[in-house]
Amino acid sequence: MPSTRSGSLRQRWLVELYAVAVTLEESVRIRVTEFVDSEGELRAVTIRILGRTTWSAADHQIESTGGSNIALDFLNGTEKVTGNPCNGHVPGERIVINDSGRIVFDLETGDLHAVNGPHEAFFGDFDDFCGVLEG
């Protein structure tokens, strides 16, 4: 029988990205569900994350809203991330970073099994994102 817990988090902090002082504000809701077999062994965990993040530097701002599902499958040894965990856009203008689709990893080794969709944040493509914050 599945067991579910949920919670929310709001935080604000100052970070430095490529020598630019950036204020980061984040609001996140998380739901975790654990699945056990008839013997009480943990077989899978699903994590649902919904969030909103705002990065601000001087007169420049990027907003990100997104939701993702993380499925840890202990029977098959995989971690699958689906959804849109990072979709940063300049308000009223354009998307500057998009991480959406599906990524599948090996739970034990961390090796990548599959990648579907654009995953700019995952692969470190922050040029446009940082360019907006740098002004």
FIRO-387936 format. One record per residue: residue in one letter; x, y, z of N, C-alpha, C, O in turn; residue number from 0. Coordinates in Angstrom, 3 decimals, m for minus. Layout:
BEGIN
+---+----------+----------+----------+----------+----------+----------+----------+----------+----------+----------+----------+----------+-----+
! r !     n_c1 !     n_c2 !     n_c3 !    ca_c1 !    ca_c2 !    ca_c3 !     c_c1 !     c_c2 !     c_c3 !     o_c1 !     o_c2 !     o_c3 !   k !
+---+----------+----------+----------+----------+----------+----------+----------+----------+----------+----------+----------+----------+-----+
! A !        X !        Y !        Z !        X !        Y !        Z !        X !        Y !        Z !        X !        Y !        Z ! NUM !
...
+---+----------+----------+----------+----------+----------+----------+----------+----------+----------+----------+----------+----------+-----+
! end
This chain:
BEGIN
+---+----------+----------+----------+----------+----------+----------+----------+----------+----------+----------+----------+----------+-----+
! r !     n_c1 !     n_c2 !     n_c3 !    ca_c1 !    ca_c2 !    ca_c3 !     c_c1 !     c_c2 !     c_c3 !     o_c1 !     o_c2 !     o_c3 !   k !
+---+----------+----------+----------+----------+----------+----------+----------+----------+----------+----------+----------+----------+-----+
! M !    0.844 !   m1.176 !    0.000 !    0.000 !    0.000 !    0.000 !    0.895 !    1.247 !    0.000 !    1.815 !    1.347 !    0.812 !   0 !
! P !    0.632 !    2.184 !   m0.895 !    1.470 !    3.382 !   m0.960 !    1.311 !    4.284 !    0.264 !    0.243 !    4.370 !    0.869 !   1 !
! S !    2.389 !    4.936 !    0.594 !    2.423 !    5.899 !    1.690 !    2.850 !    7.241 !    1.097 !    3.872 !    7.321 !    0.416 !   2 !
! T !    2.067 !    8.302 !    1.357 !    2.353 !    9.605 !    0.754 !    2.570 !   10.673 !    1.816 !    1.864 !   10.732 !    2.822 !   3 !
! R !    3.585 !   11.529 !    1.560 !    3.853 !   12.702 !    2.399 !    4.000 !   13.897 !    1.475 !    4.421 !   13.755 !    0.327 !   4 !
! S !    3.653 !   15.072 !    1.974 !    3.824 !   16.268 !    1.144 !    4.214 !   17.446 !    2.016 !    4.057 !   17.421 !    3.237 !   5 !
! G !    4.724 !   18.471 !    1.367 !    5.122 !   19.674 !    2.084 !    5.442 !   20.781 !    1.102 !    5.410 !   20.588 !   m0.113 !   6 !
! S !    5.748 !   21.933 !    1.646 !    6.105 !   23.064 !    0.795 !    7.292 !   23.799 !    1.395 !    7.621 !   23.635 !    2.569 !   7 !
! L !    7.916 !   24.602 !    0.573 !    9.132 !   25.304 !    0.969 !    9.160 !   26.648 !    0.262 !    8.894 !   26.733 !   m0.937 !   8 !
! R !    9.480 !   27.691 !    1.001 !    9.716 !   29.022 !    0.423 !   11.063 !   29.478 !    0.937 !   11.351 !   29.394 !    2.131 !   9 !
! Q !   11.890 !   29.966 !    0.015 !   13.205 !   30.432 !    0.440 !   13.682 !   31.552 !   m0.467 !   13.251 !   31.689 !   m1.612 !  10 !
! R !   14.581 !   32.342 !    0.080 !   15.173 !   33.459 !   m0.657 !   16.625 !   33.566 !   m0.242 !   16.943 !   33.510 !    0.946 !  11 !
! W !   17.501 !   33.718 !   m1.207 !   18.896 !   33.891 !   m0.879 !   19.609 !   34.640 !   m1.992 !   19.097 !   34.783 !   m3.102 !  12 !
! L !   20.809 !   35.113 !   m1.665 !   21.661 !   35.829 !   m2.602 !   22.774 !   34.891 !   m3.038 !   23.457 !   34.297 !   m2.204 !  13 !
! V !   22.956 !   34.760 !   m4.346 !   24.006 !   33.903 !   m4.887 !   24.830 !   34.710 !   m5.884 !   24.414 !   35.783 !   m6.321 !  14 !
! E !   25.981 !   34.194 !   m6.234 !   26.794 !   34.838 !   m7.255 !   26.938 !   33.876 !   m8.419 !   27.442 !   32.765 !   m8.263 !  15 !
! L !   26.484 !   34.319 !   m9.599 !   26.597 !   33.532 !  m10.820 !   27.510 !   34.274 !  m11.778 !   27.172 !   35.358 !  m12.252 !  16 !
! Y !   28.662 !   33.695 !  m12.062 !   29.610 !   34.300 !  m12.991 !   29.856 !   35.765 !  m12.651 !   29.787 !   36.625 !  m13.529 !  17 !
! A !   30.141 !   36.053 !  m11.392 !   30.477 !   37.389 !  m10.873 !   29.303 !   38.363 !  m10.910 !   29.506 !   39.575 !  m10.847 !  18 !
! V !   28.088 !   37.853 !  m11.011 !   26.892 !   38.705 !  m10.969 !   26.113 !   38.341 !   m9.713 !   25.802 !   37.170 !   m9.497 !  19 !
! A !   25.792 !   39.337 !   m8.876 !   24.995 !   39.102 !   m7.668 !   23.545 !   38.888 !   m8.088 !   22.951 !   39.737 !   m8.753 !  20 !
! V !   22.988 !   37.766 !   m7.700 !   21.640 !   37.378 !   m8.116 !   20.821 !   37.041 !   m6.878 !   21.268 !   36.290 !   m6.011 !  21 !
! T !   19.623 !   37.602 !   m6.805 !   18.679 !   37.236 !   m5.750 !   17.785 !   36.129 !   m6.291 !   17.198 !   36.254 !   m7.366 !  22 !
! L !   17.692 !   35.063 !   m5.540 !   16.911 !   33.897 !   m5.943 !   15.766 !   33.725 !   m4.958 !   15.989 !   33.626 !   m3.751 !  23 !
! E !   14.541 !   33.688 !   m5.471 !   13.365 !   33.427 !   m4.642 !   12.673 !   32.204 !   m5.195 !   12.461 !   32.083 !   m6.401 !  24 !
! E !   12.321 !   31.290 !   m4.295 !   11.778 !   30.014 !   m4.737 !   10.624 !   29.583 !   m3.845 !   10.663 !   29.742 !   m2.625 !  25 !
! S !    9.608 !   29.041 !   m4.476 !    8.463 !   28.461 !   m3.777 !    8.212 !   27.089 !   m4.388 !    7.989 !   26.973 !   m5.593 !  26 !
! V !    8.249 !   26.052 !   m3.559 !    8.175 !   24.683 !   m4.063 !    7.185 !   23.863 !   m3.244 !    7.121 !   23.980 !   m2.021 !  27 !
! R !    6.412 !   23.029 !   m3.945 !    5.559 !   22.026 !   m3.287 !    6.058 !   20.653 !   m3.705 !    6.357 !   20.415 !   m4.875 !  28 !
! I !    6.144 !   19.758 !   m2.738 !    6.696 !   18.426 !   m2.987 !    5.752 !   17.367 !   m2.413 !    5.233 !   17.511 !   m1.306 !  29 !
! R !    5.541 !   16.299 !   m3.193 !    4.770 !   15.147 !   m2.707 !    5.591 !   13.886 !   m2.977 !    6.012 !   13.641 !   m4.107 !  30 !
! V !    5.812 !   13.093 !   m1.936 !    6.597 !   11.871 !   m2.038 !    5.697 !   10.681 !   m1.710 !    5.022 !   10.659 !   m0.681 !  31 !
! T !    5.702 !    9.694 !   m2.603 !    4.920 !    8.481 !   m2.382 !    5.860 !    7.288 !   m2.428 !    6.643 !    7.137 !   m3.366 !  32 !
! E !    5.777 !    6.444 !   m1.409 !    6.595 !    5.230 !   m1.344 !    5.714 !    4.015 !   m1.589 !    4.593 !    3.937 !   m1.085 !  33 !
! F !    6.231 !    3.066 !   m2.368 !    5.512 !    1.840 !   m2.687 !    6.298 !    0.654 !   m2.126 !    7.486 !    0.499 !   m2.407 !  34 !
! V !    5.637 !   m0.164 !   m1.345 !    6.273 !   m1.350 !   m0.760 !    5.536 !   m2.595 !   m1.226 !    4.356 !   m2.546 !   m1.574 !  35 !
! D !    6.259 !   m3.717 !   m1.225 !    5.622 !   m4.971 !   m1.607 !    4.961 !   m5.610 !   m0.391 !    4.968 !   m5.032 !    0.696 !  36 !
! S !    4.392 !   m6.797 !   m0.567 !    3.661 !   m7.478 !    0.510 !    4.555 !   m7.855 !    1.687 !    4.061 !   m8.117 !    2.783 !  37 !
! E !    5.871 !   m7.885 !    1.465 !    6.814 !   m8.210 !    2.533 !    7.380 !   m6.958 !    3.202 !    8.229 !   m7.050 !    4.088 !  38 !
! G !    6.902 !   m5.785 !    2.771 !    7.351 !   m4.544 !    3.380 !    8.618 !   m3.957 !    2.780 !    9.163 !   m2.988 !    3.309 !  39 !
! E !    9.092 !   m4.535 !    1.678 !   10.295 !   m4.033 !    1.004 !    9.948 !   m2.839 !    0.121 !    8.976 !   m2.873 !   m0.632 !  40 !
! L !   10.748 !   m1.791 !    0.220 !   10.547 !   m0.608 !   m0.608 !   10.884 !   m0.947 !   m2.058 !   12.002 !   m1.371 !   m2.353 !  41 !
! R !    9.928 !   m0.762 !   m2.958 !   10.119 !   m1.101 !   m4.365 !   10.236 !    0.107 !   m5.278 !   10.917 !    0.058 !   m6.302 !  42 !
! A !    9.559 !    1.207 !   m4.898 !    9.598 !    2.403 !   m5.744 !    9.244 !    3.631 !   m4.918 !    8.565 !    3.545 !   m3.895 !  43 !
! V !    9.721 !    4.773 !   m5.391 !    9.386 !    6.061 !   m4.788 !    9.083 !    7.017 !   m5.940 !    9.825 !    7.080 !   m6.920 !  44 !
! T !    7.988 !    7.756 !   m5.809 !    7.712 !    8.820 !   m6.773 !    7.738 !   10.152 !   m6.041 !    7.270 !   10.270 !   m4.908 !  45 !
! I !    8.289 !   11.138 !   m6.708 !    8.404 !   12.480 !   m6.141 !    7.820 !   13.454 !   m7.153 !    8.266 !   13.503 !   m8.299 !  46 !
! R !    6.836 !   14.219 !   m6.742 !    6.209 !   15.237 !   m7.599 !    6.637 !   16.598 !   m7.075 !    6.419 !   16.911 !   m5.905 !  47 !
! I !    7.246 !   17.410 !   m7.934 !    7.733 !   18.729 !   m7.542 !    7.079 !   19.782 !   m8.423 !    7.148 !   19.699 !   m9.649 !  48 !
! L !    6.445 !   20.770 !   m7.804 !    5.889 !   21.922 !   m8.510 !    6.538 !   23.155 !   m7.930 !    6.592 !   23.314 !   m6.710 !  49 !
! G !    7.032 !   24.030 !   m8.784 !    7.730 !   25.177 !   m8.232 !    7.689 !   26.409 !   m9.098 !    7.343 !   26.375 !  m10.278 !  50 !
! R !    8.060 !   27.504 !   m8.455 !    8.204 !   28.799 !   m9.118 !    9.466 !   29.439 !   m8.559 !    9.651 !   29.526 !   m7.345 !  51 !
! T !   10.332 !   29.887 !   m9.466 !   11.588 !   30.507 !   m9.070 !   11.757 !   31.816 !   m9.829 !   11.423 !   31.907 !  m11.010 !  52 !
! T !   12.277 !   32.824 !   m9.143 !   12.595 !   34.099 !   m9.783 !   14.048 !   34.433 !   m9.495 !   14.471 !   34.449 !   m8.339 !  53 !
! W !   14.818 !   34.703 !  m10.557 !   16.189 !   35.166 !  m10.441 !   16.190 !   36.644 !  m10.811 !   15.665 !   37.017 !  m11.860 !  54 !
! S !   16.769 !   37.484 !   m9.970 !   16.824 !   38.923 !  m10.238 !   18.247 !   39.427 !  m10.070 !   18.934 !   39.075 !   m9.111 !  55 !
! A !   18.685 !   40.259 !  m11.018 !   20.002 !   40.894 !  m10.954 !   19.848 !   42.285 !  m11.544 !   19.548 !   42.438 !  m12.728 !  56 !
! A !   20.056 !   43.307 !  m10.703 !   19.872 !   44.713 !  m11.130 !   18.475 !   44.858 !  m11.724 !   17.491 !   44.590 !  m11.035 !  57 !
! D !   18.363 !   45.272 !  m12.975 !   17.053 !   45.458 !  m13.613 !   16.637 !   44.272 !  m14.468 !   15.724 !   44.394 !  m15.284 !  58 !
! H !   17.279 !   43.141 !  m14.298 !   17.024 !   41.973 !  m15.143 !   16.382 !   40.868 !  m14.305 !   16.747 !   40.652 !  m13.150 !  59 !
! Q !   15.418 !   40.174 !  m14.911 !   14.700 !   39.143 !  m14.165 !   14.372 !   37.965 !  m15.073 !   14.040 !   38.130 !  m16.247 !  60 !
! I !   14.475 !   36.778 !  m14.497 !   14.064 !   35.551 !  m15.165 !   13.118 !   34.824 !  m14.227 !   13.403 !   34.676 !  m13.039 !  61 !
! E !   11.992 !   34.372 !  m14.762 !   11.034 !   33.592 !  m13.979 !   10.991 !   32.178 !  m14.517 !   11.131 !   31.942 !  m15.717 !  62 !
! S !   10.797 !   31.247 !  m13.607 !   10.708 !   29.851 !  m14.000 !    9.569 !   29.200 !  m13.242 !    9.490 !   29.283 !  m12.016 !  63 !
! T !    8.697 !   28.560 !  m13.978 !    7.664 !   27.729 !  m13.357 !    7.828 !   26.341 !  m13.953 !    8.148 !   26.191 !  m15.132 !  64 !
! G !    7.611 !   25.361 !  m13.150 !    7.777 !   24.024 !  m13.693 !    7.283 !   22.962 !  m12.749 !    7.034 !   23.203 !  m11.567 !  65 !
! G !    7.153 !   21.807 !  m13.294 !    6.754 !   20.646 !  m12.521 !    7.466 !   19.436 !  m13.062 !    7.627 !   19.281 !  m14.272 !  66 !
! S !    7.891 !   18.584 !  m12.164 !    8.547 !   17.365 !  m12.616 !    8.156 !   16.200 !  m11.733 !    7.757 !   16.359 !  m10.579 !  67 !
! N !    8.286 !   15.035 !  m12.313 !    8.057 !   13.780 !  m11.610 !    9.352 !   12.996 !  m11.627 !    9.989 !   12.847 !  m12.670 !  68 !
! I !    9.734 !   12.500 !  m10.472 !   10.914 !   11.657 !  m10.366 !   10.442 !   10.287 !   m9.896 !    9.777 !   10.171 !   m8.866 !  69 !
! A !   10.786 !    9.262 !  m10.648 !   10.390 !    7.899 !  m10.286 !   11.650 !    7.072 !  m10.040 !   12.460 !    6.869 !  m10.943 !  70 !
! L !   11.800 !    6.600 !   m8.806 !   12.903 !    5.712 !   m8.442 !   12.349 !    4.294 !   m8.436 !   11.535 !    3.944 !   m7.582 !  71 !
! D !   12.788 !    3.488 !   m9.382 !   12.293 !    2.121 !   m9.540 !   13.397 !    1.170 !   m9.086 !   14.348 !    0.911 !   m9.823 !  72 !
! F !   13.262 !    0.655 !   m7.867 !   14.306 !   m0.193 !   m7.302 !   14.304 !   m1.597 !   m7.903 !   15.322 !   m2.286 !   m7.850 !  73 !
! L !   13.183 !   m2.032 !   m8.471 !   13.136 !   m3.342 !   m9.123 !   13.958 !   m3.349 !  m10.408 !   14.697 !   m4.298 !  m10.670 !  74 !
! N !   13.828 !   m2.285 !  m11.214 !   14.544 !   m2.200 !  m12.482 !   15.843 !   m1.397 !  m12.382 !   16.621 !   m1.352 !  m13.335 !  75 !
! G !   16.076 !   m0.765 !  m11.230 !   17.312 !   m0.026 !  m11.017 !   17.417 !    1.260 !  m11.823 !   18.497 !    1.632 !  m12.282 !  76 !
! T !   16.280 !    1.938 !  m11.991 !   16.305 !    3.172 !  m12.783 !   15.716 !    4.355 !  m12.020 !   14.907 !    4.208 !  m11.104 !  77 !
! E !   16.161 !    5.530 !  m12.444 !   15.579 !    6.788 !  m12.002 !   15.106 !    7.502 !  m13.258 !   15.883 !    7.717 !  m14.188 !  78 !
! K !   13.825 !    7.870 !  m13.283 !   13.268 !    8.548 !  m14.452 !   12.753 !    9.915 !  m14.026 !   11.964 !   10.022 !  m13.087 !  79 !
! V !   13.201 !   10.964 !  m14.719 !   12.744 !   12.326 !  m14.464 !   11.957 !   12.768 !  m15.687 !   12.476 !   12.758 !  m16.804 !  80 !
! T !   10.691 !   13.160 !  m15.475 !    9.851 !   13.623 !  m16.572 !    9.227 !   14.961 !  m16.205 !    9.121 !   15.314 !  m15.031 !  81 !
! G !    8.820 !   15.692 !  m17.219 !    8.141 !   16.964 !  m16.971 !    8.965 !   18.144 !  m17.434 !    9.729 !   18.063 !  m18.396 !  82 !
! N !    8.788 !   19.240 !  m16.722 !    9.426 !   20.500 !  m17.086 !   10.025 !   21.131 !  m15.836 !    9.479 !   22.105 !  m15.316 !  83 !
! P !   11.155 !   20.585 !  m15.337 !   11.716 !   21.106 !  m14.089 !   12.273 !   22.514 !  m14.190 !   12.356 !   23.213 !  m13.180 !  84 !
! C !   12.661 !   22.952 !  m15.393 !   13.222 !   24.297 !  m15.525 !   12.794 !   24.902 !  m16.854 !   13.175 !   24.425 !  m17.923 !  85 !
! N !   12.000 !   25.954 !  m16.767 !   11.553 !   26.664 !  m17.962 !   11.673 !   28.153 !  m17.662 !   10.685 !   28.805 !  m17.324 !  86 !
! G !   12.876 !   28.685 !  m17.785 !   13.131 !   30.079 !  m17.435 !   12.818 !   31.004 !  m18.586 !   13.220 !   30.763 !  m19.725 !  87 !
! H !   12.093 !   32.071 !  m18.276 !   11.758 !   33.038 !  m19.315 !   11.865 !   34.461 !  m18.779 !   11.678 !   34.712 !  m17.588 !  88 !
! V !   12.172 !   35.384 !  m19.686 !   12.142 !   36.804 !  m19.375 !   10.673 !   37.202 !  m19.453 !   10.043 !   37.014 !  m20.494 !  89 !
! P !   10.110 !   37.752 !  m18.367 !    8.682 !   38.069 !  m18.366 !    8.256 !   38.888 !  m19.589 !    8.828 !   39.936 !  m19.887 !  90 !
! G !    7.237 !   38.379 !  m20.285 !    6.694 !   39.060 !  m21.449 !    7.533 !   38.940 !  m22.703 !    7.185 !   39.514 !  m23.734 !  91 !
! E !    8.645 !   38.199 !  m22.635 !    9.535 !   38.119 !  m23.798 !    9.738 !   36.689 !  m24.279 !    8.941 !   36.180 !  m25.067 !  92 !
! R !   10.793 !   36.041 !  m23.815 !   11.197 !   34.779 !  m24.417 !   11.711 !   33.790 !  m23.381 !   12.046 !   34.153 !  m22.253 !  93 !
! I !   11.763 !   32.547 !  m23.793 !   12.355 !   31.493 !  m22.974 !   13.870 !   31.589 !  m23.109 !   14.393 !   31.708 !  m24.217 !  94 !
! V !   14.576 !   31.537 !  m21.971 !   16.038 !   31.607 !  m22.001 !   16.695 !   30.303 !  m21.560 !   17.895 !   30.113 !  m21.755 !  95 !
! I !   15.913 !   29.411 !  m20.969 !   16.427 !   28.076 !  m20.650 !   15.240 !   27.124 !  m20.562 !   14.218 !   27.441 !  m19.952 !  96 !
! N !   15.388 !   25.958 !  m21.179 !   14.290 !   24.994 !  m21.202 !   14.840 !   23.604 !  m20.920 !   15.689 !   23.093 !  m21.651 !  97 !
! D !   14.351 !   23.018 !  m19.873 !   14.720 !   21.663 !  m19.505 !   13.407 !   20.901 !  m19.374 !   12.721 !   21.020 !  m18.358 !  98 !
! S !   13.054 !   20.126 !  m20.380 !   11.769 !   19.426 !  m20.345 !   11.858 !   18.123 !  m21.125 !   12.714 !   17.958 !  m21.995 !  99 !
! G !   10.973 !   17.214 !  m20.803 !   10.953 !   15.922 !  m21.476 !   11.182 !   14.792 !  m20.491 !   10.496 !   14.694 !  m19.474 ! 100 !
! R !   12.164 !   13.928 !  m20.803 !   12.413 !   12.734 !  m19.986 !   13.892 !   12.397 !  m20.008 !   14.548 !   12.457 !  m21.048 ! 101 !
! I !   14.407 !   12.037 !  m18.827 !   15.769 !   11.530 !  m18.696 !   15.704 !   10.278 !  m17.823 !   15.032 !   10.272 !  m16.792 ! 102 !
! V !   16.396 !    9.227 !  m18.231 !   16.426 !    7.982 !  m17.462 !   17.880 !    7.645 !  m17.119 !   18.755 !    7.627 !  m17.984 ! 103 !
! F !   18.109 !    7.377 !  m15.824 !   19.443 !    7.048 !  m15.311 !   19.447 !    5.640 !  m14.728 !   18.401 !    5.092 !  m14.380 ! 104 !
! D !   20.631 !    5.073 !  m14.629 !   20.840 !    3.848 !  m13.868 !   20.999 !    4.261 !  m12.408 !   21.842 !    5.103 !  m12.099 ! 105 !
! L !   20.209 !    3.687 !  m11.508 !   20.257 !    4.061 !  m10.090 !   21.610 !    3.766 !   m9.446 !   22.073 !    4.525 !   m8.594 ! 106 !
! E !   22.233 !    2.682 !   m9.845 !   23.486 !    2.281 !   m9.203 !   24.691 !    3.062 !   m9.724 !   25.514 !    3.533 !   m8.939 ! 107 !
! T !   24.795 !    3.197 !  m11.039 !   25.995 !    3.809 !  m11.624 !   25.811 !    5.294 !  m11.964 !   26.787 !    6.035 !  m12.079 ! 108 !
! G !   24.561 !    5.716 !  m12.122 !   24.300 !    7.088 !  m12.546 !   24.411 !    7.274 !  m14.047 !   24.233 !    8.382 !  m14.553 ! 109 !
! D !   24.709 !    6.180 !  m14.776 !   24.817 !    6.258 !  m16.232 !   23.490 !    6.677 !  m16.847 !   22.419 !    6.345 !  m16.340 ! 110 !
! L !   23.583 !    7.406 !  m17.939 !   22.421 !    7.888 !  m18.661 !   21.912 !    6.796 !  m19.599 !   22.670 !    6.277 !  m20.419 ! 111 !
! H !   20.615 !    6.443 !  m19.479 !   20.020 !    5.444 !  m20.374 !   19.288 !    6.084 !  m21.543 !   19.361 !    5.588 !  m22.667 ! 112 !
! A !   18.576 !    7.192 !  m21.288 !   17.778 !    7.814 !  m22.343 !   17.592 !    9.298 !  m22.052 !   17.486 !    9.720 !  m20.901 ! 113 !
! V !   17.555 !   10.074 !  m23.132 !   17.285 !   11.511 !  m23.037 !   16.305 !   11.867 !  m24.145 !   16.578 !   11.631 !  m25.322 ! 114 !
! N !   15.171 !   12.431 !  m23.773 !   14.173 !   12.877 !  m24.743 !   13.767 !   14.299 !  m24.406 !   13.371 !   14.591 !  m23.278 ! 115 !
! G !   13.868 !   15.175 !  m25.385 !   13.479 !   16.570 !  m25.175 !   14.682 !   17.456 !  m24.933 !   15.799 !   16.969 !  m24.761 ! 116 !
! P !   14.450 !   18.768 !  m24.918 !   15.549 !   19.696 !  m24.653 !   15.894 !   19.697 !  m23.159 !   15.003 !   19.787 !  m22.315 ! 117 !
! H !   17.161 !   19.600 !  m22.843 !   17.615 !   19.579 !  m21.447 !   18.808 !   20.510 !  m21.279 !   19.908 !   20.074 !  m20.941 ! 118 !
! E !   18.575 !   21.797 !  m21.518 !   19.647 !   22.789 !  m21.457 !   20.268 !   22.879 !  m20.070 !   21.493 !   22.911 !  m19.947 ! 119 !
! A !   19.453 !   22.920 !  m19.031 !   19.997 !   23.028 !  m17.668 !   20.795 !   21.772 !  m17.302 !   21.889 !   21.873 !  m16.747 ! 120 !
! F !   20.260 !   20.613 !  m17.606 !   20.928 !   19.359 !  m17.274 !   22.305 !   19.281 !  m17.929 !   23.264 !   18.826 !  m17.307 ! 121 !
! F !   22.405 !   19.726 !  m19.196 !   23.668 !   19.636 !  m19.921 !   24.526 !   20.894 !  m19.795 !   25.551 !   21.011 !  m20.467 ! 122 !
! G !   24.116 !   21.841 !  m18.937 !   24.947 !   22.999 !  m18.631 !   24.943 !   24.116 !  m19.652 !   25.891 !   24.899 !  m19.700 ! 123 !
! D !   23.906 !   24.216 !  m20.469 !   23.825 !   25.278 !  m21.473 !   23.138 !   26.504 !  m20.858 !   21.935 !   26.702 !  m21.027 ! 124 !
! F !   23.919 !   27.319 !  m20.144 !   23.382 !   28.476 !  m19.433 !   23.737 !   29.800 !  m20.105 !   23.545 !   30.854 !  m19.499 ! 125 !
! D !   24.244 !   29.782 !  m21.331 !   24.716 !   31.013 !  m21.979 !   23.621 !   32.081 !  m22.060 !   23.830 !   33.210 !  m21.616 ! 126 !
! D !   22.473 !   31.742 !  m22.616 !   21.391 !   32.723 !  m22.769 !   20.879 !   33.167 !  m21.408 !   20.635 !   34.354 !  m21.193 ! 127 !
! F !   20.716 !   32.235 !  m20.498 !   20.242 !   32.505 !  m19.140 !   21.171 !   33.502 !  m18.452 !   20.713 !   34.522 !  m17.937 ! 128 !
! C !   22.459 !   33.217 !  m18.439 !   23.432 !   34.109 !  m17.773 !   23.559 !   35.440 !  m18.506 !   23.770 !   36.477 !  m17.878 ! 129 !
! G !   23.430 !   35.415 !  m19.833 !   23.494 !   36.646 !  m20.593 !   22.418 !   37.642 !  m20.195 !   22.667 !   38.847 !  m20.148 ! 130 !
! V !   21.219 !   37.140 !  m19.910 !   20.128 !   38.027 !  m19.464 !   20.469 !   38.632 !  m18.118 !   20.296 !   39.835 !  m17.924 ! 131 !
! L !   20.947 !   37.831 !  m17.190 !   21.247 !   38.342 !  m15.841 !   22.447 !   39.287 !  m15.828 !   22.512 !   40.202 !  m15.007 ! 132 !
! E !   23.387 !   39.065 !  m16.731 !   24.552 !   39.942 !  m16.808 !   24.192 !   41.286 !  m17.435 !   24.896 !   42.279 !  m17.247 ! 133 !
! G !   23.075 !   41.308 !  m18.191 !   22.608 !   42.554 !  m18.806 !   23.277 !   42.791 !  m20.089 !   23.008 !   43.794 !  m20.750 ! 134 !
+---+----------+----------+----------+----------+----------+----------+----------+----------+----------+----------+----------+----------+-----+
! end
